[in-house]
Amino acid sequence: MTTTPGNASGNLPGKPPVVDLATWQAARDELLVREKAHTHEGDAIAAARRRLPMVEFDGAVEVTGADGPVPFLDLFQGRDELVVYKHMWYDGAPHQGQCEGCTTTAWHMKDAVYLNARGVSFAVLTTGPWDEVASYVEFMGYTQPWYSVRGVDGPAGGSMGYLTCFVRDGDRVFLTYSTTGRGNEPVNGSLGLLDMTPYGRGEAWEDNPDDRPEGRSACWYWRSDADGNATWGPTSRPVPQWIRPGATPVETLGRHGDHH
């Protein structure tokens, strides 16, 4: 299975069994009971998340963006709440060598209009030096605000690769929540849709019927070559980069010889 448009196949192995509509509806209704329970548990977890305590930190700590150093408080853009994505960074790597997982999350958060409508701002933070970050942001065509937190400790900096939430009270700034591991998945609508399909994400950890294609290592489809073949090969790059003007095959991932 590749990402090449129009590469349909009539010979995919392990298709679901064919039944009549009534039989399908009965099986669908049975699964719906579990789906509703899952939704209700998710609502309960979100309610518990809203009841977490918070940690105050210095909102005057400076981060660097397109307009130079600014206090972290400016990221709120006058709103009360802020969500940031902390994008990992590889110093000196070319664009195609930056984190494919972070690329996936940032690409799915290109527009924060619905957050803004609810009084929530959005920004991307990364530990990369600003000159490298600015070039990458321009190449990717991102319009959301990016900031370098190089050398910044505490909640404004810290570990990368996570979604983190903040709230302010005037000039006081507080950390309220941060994801771990797969906690970033809610913003990735593509994964949610793939979970609805009969062939899923194509990852090795998935529980699939025995006759379905064998999954590969997690997130393998986040990189592809110029022909759309999902691969970690030496001429691959994060999938959305291929739509950039002038995108051509590359010779290395740019990770100091680490080709996975």
Backbone bond lengths (Angstrom), bond angles and torsions (degrees), N, CA, C in turn:
res aa  C-N    CA-C-N  psi(-1)  N-CA   C-N-CA  omega(-1)  CA-C   N-CA-C  phi
1 M - - - 1.469 - - 1.527 109.14 -
2 T 1.333 117.18 127.59 1.456 121.17 -179.77 1.514 110.00 -122.54
3 T 1.332 115.14 176.49 1.454 120.10 177.81 1.521 111.26 -95.53
4 T 1.311 118.50 7.87 1.456 121.35 -178.78 1.522 110.64 -67.02
5 P 1.353 118.55 126.61 1.472 120.19 179.57 1.523 111.41 -59.98
6 G 1.317 116.15 137.81 1.453 120.64 175.79 1.510 114.56 77.91
7 N 1.332 117.89 7.72 1.460 119.96 -178.01 1.529 109.52 -86.98
8 A 1.341 116.00 61.41 1.459 120.49 -178.45 1.522 110.39 -80.47
9 S 1.312 115.81 152.60 1.461 120.58 179.50 1.517 109.26 -135.54
10 G 1.323 116.41 137.75 1.449 120.65 175.50 1.512 112.44 -94.52
11 N 1.338 115.71 7.05 1.465 119.57 -173.50 1.522 112.81 -120.86
12 L 1.329 118.01 25.59 1.456 119.42 177.68 1.520 109.46 -63.59
13 P 1.320 117.82 133.23 1.468 120.44 -177.76 1.522 111.97 -77.33
14 G 1.318 115.17 157.98 1.453 120.85 169.63 1.509 115.95 67.82
15 K 1.313 118.51 35.44 1.464 119.63 178.51 1.529 110.05 -63.86
16 P 1.341 117.29 151.97 1.477 119.87 177.28 1.520 110.91 -59.65
17 P 1.315 117.91 153.06 1.475 120.92 178.62 1.525 110.94 -64.70
18 V 1.302 117.01 148.03 1.466 122.82 179.66 1.527 109.21 -90.57
19 V 1.333 116.46 128.15 1.464 122.03 179.71 1.526 108.91 -135.65
20 D 1.331 117.30 173.66 1.464 120.46 175.85 1.525 109.05 -80.51
21 L 1.335 116.46 165.67 1.458 121.82 -173.82 1.521 112.55 -60.04
22 A 1.335 117.06 -39.79 1.464 119.96 -178.64 1.526 111.52 -63.74
23 T 1.335 116.56 -40.27 1.464 120.55 178.30 1.517 110.55 -66.41
24 W 1.344 115.78 -41.45 1.472 119.81 177.10 1.519 110.58 -61.60
25 Q 1.338 117.27 -44.16 1.460 120.90 -177.88 1.527 111.32 -63.47
26 A 1.320 117.47 -38.14 1.461 120.71 178.33 1.528 110.96 -63.27
27 A 1.342 116.28 -43.46 1.467 120.17 178.56 1.524 110.54 -67.24
28 R 1.330 115.71 -37.95 1.472 120.11 178.88 1.524 110.80 -64.88
29 D 1.331 117.33 -42.28 1.465 121.20 179.64 1.527 111.33 -64.54
30 E 1.322 116.75 -35.87 1.462 120.50 178.43 1.528 110.52 -65.18
31 L 1.319 116.33 -42.34 1.465 120.08 178.13 1.523 111.46 -67.82
32 L 1.330 116.84 -32.80 1.461 121.23 -178.66 1.521 111.92 -59.84
33 V 1.313 117.26 -33.62 1.471 121.10 177.73 1.527 109.59 -59.64
34 R 1.324 115.64 -44.55 1.467 119.86 179.51 1.530 110.74 -69.23
35 E 1.332 117.36 -38.71 1.462 120.81 179.66 1.530 111.28 -62.38
36 K 1.333 115.89 -41.28 1.466 118.96 179.06 1.523 111.16 -65.90
37 A 1.329 116.88 -39.27 1.469 120.39 177.48 1.526 110.26 -62.92
38 H 1.333 115.67 -40.03 1.463 121.05 178.26 1.531 110.43 -63.37
39 T 1.341 116.88 -43.50 1.457 120.82 178.58 1.517 111.39 -62.48
40 H 1.320 117.00 -44.12 1.461 120.88 -179.48 1.529 111.37 -64.98
41 E 1.337 117.08 -38.25 1.458 119.80 176.89 1.522 110.57 -66.96
42 G 1.342 116.21 -37.76 1.461 119.52 175.90 1.516 111.62 -61.99
43 D 1.330 117.22 -39.73 1.463 120.90 177.08 1.529 110.63 -63.34
44 A 1.331 116.14 -39.49 1.465 120.25 -179.80 1.522 110.98 -67.23
45 I 1.335 116.44 -38.37 1.465 120.31 178.07 1.525 109.85 -66.46
46 A 1.332 116.76 -40.92 1.465 120.04 178.16 1.526 110.50 -62.61
47 A 1.334 116.92 -38.03 1.457 120.50 177.64 1.530 110.56 -63.49
48 A 1.332 116.37 -40.64 1.467 120.46 177.81 1.526 110.56 -67.03
49 R 1.321 116.00 -36.36 1.467 120.76 178.38 1.533 110.44 -62.28
50 R 1.320 116.59 -38.52 1.472 120.07 179.39 1.526 112.07 -69.66
51 R 1.317 116.37 -13.75 1.461 120.79 -179.59 1.536 113.13 -101.24
52 L 1.328 116.92 4.80 1.459 119.76 176.62 1.527 110.76 -64.47
53 P 1.330 118.25 149.92 1.461 120.37 172.55 1.525 109.55 -71.21
54 M 1.315 118.03 176.22 1.462 120.86 -179.89 1.527 110.04 -135.41
55 V 1.335 114.36 163.61 1.463 120.95 -175.32 1.522 109.11 -122.79
56 E 1.315 117.09 125.72 1.464 120.84 178.62 1.526 110.28 -82.58
57 F 1.324 116.07 143.44 1.461 121.09 172.94 1.523 108.53 -145.19
58 D 1.301 116.08 173.88 1.466 122.10 -173.33 1.526 110.90 -74.53
59 G 1.318 117.42 107.29 1.448 121.69 179.56 1.513 113.41 -73.40
60 A 1.341 116.57 -7.16 1.462 119.98 178.54 1.530 112.16 -87.22
61 V 1.345 118.01 -5.82 1.457 120.38 179.77 1.528 108.93 -59.06
62 E 1.326 116.45 137.45 1.462 119.77 -172.34 1.519 112.77 -91.90
63 V 1.318 115.18 137.77 1.461 123.97 171.55 1.525 106.33 -121.83
64 T 1.332 116.93 159.37 1.464 119.84 -173.57 1.523 111.06 -113.19
65 G 1.346 115.11 125.46 1.451 121.07 178.69 1.507 111.80 -128.52
66 A 1.320 116.88 -159.81 1.464 121.80 -176.75 1.522 112.48 -61.38
67 D 1.326 116.94 -26.72 1.466 121.13 -179.97 1.516 112.60 -100.55
68 G 1.338 116.96 17.17 1.449 120.76 -179.96 1.515 111.54 89.40
69 P 1.338 117.34 -165.60 1.468 120.64 -178.80 1.528 111.48 -64.97
70 V 1.321 116.05 133.90 1.466 121.86 176.65 1.521 108.05 -139.24
71 P 1.329 118.03 154.40 1.467 119.31 176.21 1.523 110.74 -68.54
72 F 1.313 116.12 147.70 1.464 120.61 179.79 1.525 110.81 -54.18
73 L 1.304 117.34 -33.01 1.457 122.05 -179.39 1.532 111.66 -55.78
74 D 1.341 117.74 -29.84 1.465 121.00 -178.98 1.523 112.54 -64.82
75 L 1.346 117.55 -23.07 1.460 120.07 -178.20 1.527 111.92 -65.27
76 F 1.325 117.15 -20.04 1.461 120.66 177.97 1.526 111.94 -71.44
77 Q 1.333 116.91 -17.82 1.469 121.83 179.31 1.531 111.84 52.48
78 G 1.327 115.66 35.21 1.454 120.53 178.74 1.508 114.59 83.65
79 R 1.327 117.95 -4.49 1.461 121.11 179.36 1.532 109.98 -89.36
80 D 1.325 115.89 170.34 1.461 120.47 -176.30 1.517 113.59 -85.86
81 E 1.339 117.10 -27.95 1.454 120.13 -175.36 1.526 110.62 -124.09
82 L 1.333 114.87 157.76 1.460 121.28 -177.14 1.516 109.77 -145.77
83 V 1.327 115.94 132.92 1.456 122.25 170.60 1.522 107.16 -115.65
84 V 1.318 117.29 133.06 1.460 120.33 176.58 1.521 109.25 -124.47
85 Y 1.321 115.43 152.46 1.451 119.90 167.97 1.516 107.05 -110.12
86 K 1.323 116.13 129.19 1.458 122.00 -179.21 1.527 108.87 -96.02
87 H 1.307 115.40 102.34 1.461 124.60 -171.79 1.531 110.02 -88.63
88 M 1.319 116.75 121.55 1.468 120.14 177.74 1.526 110.30 -63.69
89 W 1.326 116.86 159.53 1.458 120.51 -175.82 1.525 110.80 -144.74
90 Y 1.336 115.60 140.04 1.462 122.68 174.50 1.523 108.11 -112.81
91 D 1.316 116.35 107.74 1.470 120.59 -178.32 1.523 111.23 -56.51
92 G 1.324 115.90 133.90 1.457 121.40 173.52 1.510 115.18 78.40
93 A 1.330 118.38 -4.24 1.462 120.51 -179.14 1.526 110.06 -78.60
94 P 1.334 117.61 146.24 1.469 119.59 173.75 1.521 109.76 -68.67
95 H 1.308 116.05 171.07 1.458 119.98 -174.72 1.526 112.33 -54.64
96 Q 1.332 116.68 -42.29 1.460 119.12 -177.15 1.526 112.21 -71.45
97 G 1.318 117.58 -8.70 1.453 121.00 179.54 1.513 113.98 -95.50
98 Q 1.331 117.49 -0.10 1.459 119.67 177.70 1.532 110.37 -78.31
99 C 1.306 115.32 163.31 1.470 122.18 -170.66 1.527 112.74 -57.34
100 E 1.343 115.69 121.09 1.458 120.15 -179.54 1.526 112.22 -71.76
101 G 1.329 117.22 -32.33 1.460 119.55 177.43 1.520 110.95 -66.95
102 C 1.328 116.97 -44.11 1.462 120.87 177.65 1.525 110.72 -66.54
103 T 1.332 116.38 -35.53 1.461 119.96 176.15 1.524 109.79 -59.67
104 T 1.322 116.55 -42.31 1.458 120.52 179.69 1.524 111.39 -59.93
105 T 1.326 116.45 -46.75 1.462 119.70 -179.16 1.522 111.06 -66.23
106 A 1.336 117.80 -48.22 1.460 121.08 -177.57 1.524 111.19 -63.05
107 W 1.347 116.95 -36.98 1.461 120.52 -178.72 1.531 110.84 -65.59
108 H 1.328 116.32 -34.12 1.455 119.67 179.15 1.526 112.45 -79.97
109 M 1.337 117.91 -3.93 1.460 121.49 178.87 1.528 110.55 -118.27
110 K 1.329 116.38 40.39 1.470 119.91 -176.94 1.523 112.67 -74.59
111 D 1.314 117.53 -17.56 1.464 121.14 -176.69 1.522 109.32 -136.50
112 A 1.318 116.53 120.95 1.470 121.10 -176.77 1.526 111.65 -108.09
113 V 1.338 117.93 23.57 1.463 120.24 -173.39 1.522 112.17 -59.74
114 Y 1.341 117.83 -36.93 1.459 118.91 -179.34 1.523 111.62 -74.57
115 L 1.313 117.82 -29.98 1.460 120.11 172.39 1.526 109.42 -66.32
116 N 1.322 115.79 -46.27 1.464 120.24 -179.18 1.525 111.21 -58.90
117 A 1.333 116.70 -38.83 1.454 120.57 -179.34 1.524 111.88 -64.10
118 R 1.323 116.07 -21.74 1.470 121.39 178.92 1.528 111.34 -98.55
119 G 1.336 117.02 8.77 1.457 120.50 178.60 1.509 114.17 81.80
120 V 1.355 116.09 25.77 1.465 121.58 -178.28 1.519 109.00 -121.13
121 S 1.319 116.99 128.91 1.461 121.72 175.64 1.521 110.00 -94.20
122 F 1.332 115.57 163.13 1.465 120.88 -179.75 1.518 109.61 -137.07
123 A 1.334 116.37 142.38 1.456 121.67 176.28 1.524 108.74 -152.04
124 V 1.323 115.58 161.74 1.463 121.79 175.70 1.523 107.71 -112.56
125 L 1.324 116.79 130.47 1.451 122.82 176.33 1.520 108.86 -111.98
126 T 1.319 117.38 147.47 1.454 120.81 176.61 1.520 109.45 -153.00
127 T 1.313 116.21 157.85 1.464 120.46 -179.13 1.522 112.49 -87.73
128 G 1.319 118.38 -0.34 1.459 120.92 -178.94 1.517 112.41 -66.89
129 P 1.357 117.52 152.51 1.459 120.11 173.91 1.525 110.01 -64.93
130 W 1.315 117.87 142.11 1.457 120.22 -168.78 1.533 113.74 -60.10
131 D 1.317 118.94 -35.42 1.472 118.68 -178.63 1.534 110.35 -63.34
132 E 1.327 117.81 -39.12 1.465 120.20 177.25 1.527 110.68 -70.18
133 V 1.311 116.16 -41.32 1.466 120.79 -178.78 1.525 110.32 -62.98
134 A 1.337 116.91 -44.85 1.467 120.61 -178.33 1.519 111.25 -60.27
135 S 1.323 117.12 -39.67 1.463 121.19 179.10 1.521 110.75 -65.56
136 Y 1.317 115.69 -41.61 1.467 120.73 179.89 1.522 111.11 -65.40
137 V 1.318 117.09 -44.20 1.458 121.52 -179.78 1.528 110.73 -61.02
138 E 1.328 116.27 -41.02 1.470 120.55 178.30 1.528 110.74 -65.09
139 F 1.340 116.48 -43.95 1.459 121.09 179.74 1.521 111.80 -60.75
140 M 1.329 116.57 -42.89 1.458 121.37 -177.53 1.521 112.83 -77.31
141 G 1.326 117.19 -17.14 1.448 119.97 -179.63 1.513 114.03 77.63
142 Y 1.333 117.06 21.54 1.458 120.68 -179.97 1.535 110.47 -69.57
143 T 1.313 116.03 141.71 1.458 120.37 177.75 1.525 112.59 -113.33
144 Q 1.336 117.86 -13.88 1.451 118.89 177.14 1.534 109.02 -71.73
145 P 1.334 118.34 153.21 1.466 119.99 -177.98 1.528 112.26 -69.38
146 W 1.319 116.48 134.19 1.453 123.98 175.57 1.528 109.13 -114.37
147 Y 1.332 115.71 148.62 1.459 121.13 178.28 1.521 109.79 -142.31
148 S 1.316 115.27 143.67 1.458 120.83 172.39 1.523 108.94 -90.06
149 V 1.337 115.34 131.10 1.460 120.56 176.84 1.523 109.16 -113.84
150 R 1.313 115.83 30.64 1.469 120.71 -179.68 1.521 110.00 -58.50
151 G 1.318 115.69 125.96 1.456 120.43 179.03 1.518 114.35 81.05
152 V 1.325 117.46 1.33 1.465 120.89 -179.28 1.526 109.70 -92.11
153 D 1.308 116.80 126.40 1.459 121.73 178.64 1.520 110.60 -98.56
154 G 1.314 116.25 177.21 1.452 121.21 175.70 1.514 112.89 76.10
155 P 1.332 117.29 -167.79 1.467 121.47 -175.08 1.526 114.43 -59.13
156 A 1.335 118.33 -27.75 1.463 120.22 179.87 1.522 111.50 -71.07
157 G 1.327 117.03 -26.50 1.462 121.21 178.03 1.511 109.85 -113.07
158 G 1.324 115.42 -112.50 1.462 119.44 175.11 1.511 113.94 73.28
159 S 1.332 115.92 -159.64 1.463 121.96 -176.48 1.518 110.96 -67.37
160 M 1.327 115.38 143.26 1.457 121.75 -179.73 1.536 110.47 -99.10
161 G 1.332 115.69 166.07 1.454 122.00 176.50 1.516 113.90 99.35
162 Y 1.338 117.19 13.19 1.457 120.11 -174.22 1.520 112.37 -132.19
163 L 1.316 116.15 154.69 1.458 122.91 168.11 1.518 108.26 -86.46
164 T 1.316 116.26 135.99 1.458 121.08 -176.70 1.520 109.79 -136.68
165 C 1.317 116.88 141.80 1.463 122.14 -176.25 1.531 110.78 -116.28
166 F 1.331 113.74 144.25 1.458 120.96 -179.58 1.529 109.31 -136.28
167 V 1.329 115.62 157.56 1.456 121.95 172.56 1.519 107.67 -136.76
168 R 1.320 116.64 153.36 1.464 118.76 177.82 1.516 110.32 -125.07
169 D 1.318 114.23 154.89 1.457 122.39 174.39 1.511 105.58 -129.52
170 G 1.326 116.60 93.01 1.454 119.91 -171.34 1.516 109.94 66.55
171 D 1.335 116.98 -120.47 1.458 121.78 177.72 1.522 112.89 -94.03
172 R 1.312 117.86 2.50 1.458 121.65 178.46 1.527 109.03 -90.52
173 V 1.344 116.35 135.67 1.459 121.93 -175.45 1.529 109.86 -121.72
174 F 1.327 116.37 139.51 1.455 121.61 -175.03 1.527 110.91 -134.17
175 L 1.331 115.73 139.66 1.462 122.98 169.60 1.518 107.88 -83.76
176 T 1.348 117.25 130.69 1.458 119.89 -178.94 1.521 114.05 -116.26
177 Y 1.354 117.88 -30.84 1.467 119.18 -174.49 1.523 109.68 -162.52
178 S 1.332 116.25 150.24 1.461 121.38 172.59 1.520 108.96 -149.30
179 T 1.323 116.45 142.94 1.456 120.68 179.17 1.525 110.81 -79.43
180 T 1.325 115.04 169.51 1.458 122.64 168.71 1.522 107.29 -137.41
181 G 1.318 116.79 156.36 1.462 121.82 173.62 1.513 113.98 46.08
182 R 1.329 115.84 -119.86 1.456 121.85 -176.57 1.531 112.78 -79.62
183 G 1.308 117.12 8.74 1.462 120.66 -179.86 1.516 113.87 -63.74
184 N 1.344 117.61 -13.95 1.463 120.67 178.13 1.529 112.46 -77.22
185 E 1.324 117.51 -15.58 1.460 120.53 -171.05 1.525 115.72 -58.59
186 P 1.342 121.25 -30.22 1.461 118.86 -178.14 1.529 114.74 -56.03
187 V 1.340 118.51 -28.74 1.469 118.85 -179.40 1.525 111.77 -82.12
188 N 1.326 117.34 -11.64 1.461 121.18 -175.90 1.528 109.41 -95.27
189 G 1.328 115.06 88.64 1.451 119.73 -178.11 1.514 113.52 -61.64
190 S 1.336 117.24 -27.29 1.460 120.45 -179.80 1.528 111.18 -63.37
191 L 1.327 117.01 -40.87 1.461 119.79 178.98 1.524 110.66 -65.58
192 G 1.330 116.61 -39.85 1.449 120.06 178.50 1.523 112.02 -61.49
193 L 1.328 116.29 -40.12 1.464 119.97 178.27 1.521 111.20 -70.08
194 L 1.342 117.25 -40.41 1.455 120.00 178.18 1.526 111.22 -61.42
195 D 1.331 116.60 -34.53 1.461 120.40 178.55 1.528 111.68 -64.74
196 M 1.334 117.37 -18.01 1.464 120.88 178.37 1.527 112.93 -88.59
197 T 1.318 117.29 -11.84 1.458 120.71 -175.02 1.529 111.75 -89.77
198 P 1.331 118.72 157.86 1.464 120.38 -177.85 1.520 114.37 -67.30
199 Y 1.332 117.41 -22.39 1.465 119.50 179.98 1.528 112.90 -102.79
200 G 1.333 117.54 -1.15 1.458 121.50 171.81 1.521 114.55 60.14
201 R 1.322 115.10 -148.19 1.460 121.99 -176.31 1.528 112.73 -86.55
202 G 1.318 116.68 -15.28 1.459 119.24 -176.89 1.511 113.18 75.56
203 E 1.341 116.66 25.96 1.458 120.50 -179.94 1.532 110.63 -102.74
204 A 1.328 115.04 149.70 1.464 121.12 -171.88 1.527 113.03 -63.90
205 W 1.332 117.97 -29.14 1.461 120.69 -174.91 1.518 112.95 -77.01
206 E 1.331 117.74 -14.61 1.461 120.23 -175.81 1.531 112.07 -67.18
207 D 1.318 115.56 145.90 1.463 122.33 176.53 1.525 107.77 -89.46
208 N 1.323 117.34 96.98 1.455 123.13 -177.32 1.525 110.86 -113.43
209 P 1.339 117.89 158.50 1.469 120.14 172.62 1.523 110.69 -56.34
210 D 1.307 116.77 150.68 1.459 121.63 -174.13 1.527 113.11 -59.41
211 D 1.326 117.78 -27.92 1.460 119.23 -175.22 1.517 113.71 -91.82
212 R 1.323 117.46 4.45 1.466 120.53 178.08 1.531 110.42 -81.56
213 P 1.339 117.34 158.94 1.466 119.76 178.67 1.522 111.46 -57.68
214 E 1.309 116.00 143.38 1.464 120.84 179.98 1.522 110.23 -68.05
215 G 1.317 115.90 132.31 1.452 120.20 178.99 1.517 111.56 -73.69
216 R 1.327 114.83 163.10 1.456 120.86 178.93 1.519 109.43 -114.10
217 S 1.323 116.02 -176.13 1.456 119.79 -176.37 1.529 110.47 -59.42
218 A 1.315 115.58 150.29 1.457 120.80 -174.58 1.520 111.81 -52.94
219 C 1.304 115.52 136.94 1.462 123.49 174.07 1.525 114.30 70.89
220 W 1.322 118.56 15.71 1.468 120.27 -175.18 1.517 112.60 -59.03
221 Y 1.324 117.96 -29.86 1.459 119.72 -175.74 1.533 112.39 -81.47
222 W 1.315 117.72 2.46 1.463 119.30 179.10 1.523 112.05 -74.24
223 R 1.338 117.46 -14.87 1.464 120.62 177.56 1.518 108.82 -121.56
224 S 1.323 117.26 146.91 1.467 120.96 176.19 1.519 109.26 -144.82
225 D 1.353 115.49 162.92 1.458 119.74 173.75 1.529 108.50 -90.48
226 A 1.315 116.39 -175.49 1.457 121.13 -174.83 1.524 112.72 -63.41
227 D 1.322 117.36 -23.58 1.462 121.38 -179.61 1.521 113.02 -90.66
228 G 1.331 116.44 2.51 1.452 119.81 178.80 1.505 114.49 88.19
229 N 1.338 118.52 5.21 1.453 121.14 178.22 1.525 109.57 -76.66
230 A 1.322 116.13 125.97 1.455 120.33 179.07 1.521 109.23 -68.43
231 T 1.320 116.95 120.27 1.461 120.21 -175.66 1.518 110.53 -160.83
232 W 1.329 114.97 152.48 1.462 121.37 171.24 1.525 109.70 -96.33
233 G 1.305 118.03 15.23 1.456 121.91 -174.82 1.515 113.84 -62.92
234 P 1.338 115.82 171.38 1.470 121.15 -174.37 1.525 114.03 -68.81
235 T 1.330 119.25 -11.46 1.465 120.65 177.53 1.524 111.89 -112.24
236 S 1.320 116.79 25.12 1.463 119.89 -179.68 1.519 110.39 -100.16
237 R 1.310 114.16 163.81 1.462 121.32 175.04 1.521 108.29 -152.33
238 P 1.349 118.28 164.86 1.459 119.83 177.13 1.530 110.67 -52.33
239 V 1.311 116.00 135.58 1.468 122.54 -170.46 1.525 114.47 -48.12
240 P 1.351 120.95 -49.21 1.461 118.37 -174.98 1.524 114.38 -67.23
241 Q 1.342 117.56 -15.64 1.460 118.77 -178.65 1.524 112.85 -67.12
242 W 1.328 117.19 -20.58 1.466 118.80 -177.55 1.511 112.83 -71.04
243 I 1.326 118.09 -14.99 1.457 119.11 178.14 1.524 111.53 -88.81
244 R 1.335 117.19 -3.56 1.453 119.68 179.50 1.519 110.11 -69.96
245 P 1.338 118.75 147.18 1.471 121.10 179.03 1.522 111.75 -57.36
246 G 1.324 116.33 132.38 1.456 120.98 175.75 1.506 114.86 75.01
247 A 1.321 118.78 14.25 1.466 120.90 179.63 1.521 109.83 -63.87
248 T 1.319 116.23 129.24 1.463 121.92 -179.69 1.518 108.91 -133.42
249 P 1.347 117.78 161.89 1.465 119.29 176.15 1.523 111.27 -55.95
250 V 1.309 116.60 149.04 1.462 121.46 -179.18 1.514 109.64 -118.05
251 E 1.318 116.02 159.89 1.453 120.76 -175.51 1.513 113.17 -92.69
252 T 1.310 118.05 -20.03 1.454 120.84 -177.08 1.515 109.57 -153.07
253 L 1.319 116.56 153.80 1.453 120.35 175.11 1.518 111.42 -71.22
254 G 1.308 117.15 -13.42 1.446 119.59 178.71 1.508 114.13 75.21
255 R 1.335 117.48 26.09 1.453 120.50 -177.75 1.532 110.30 -110.10
256 H 1.306 115.74 45.27 1.465 119.89 176.59 1.524 112.03 54.45
257 G 1.346 115.30 41.63 1.448 120.57 175.91 1.512 114.77 88.41
258 D 1.336 117.08 -4.62 1.468 119.73 -179.44 1.527 108.66 -87.30
259 H 1.309 117.66 105.74 1.443 122.14 -178.83 1.530 111.36 -107.79
260 H 1.320 116.14 26.89 1.464 121.34 -178.75 1.517 109.38 62.61
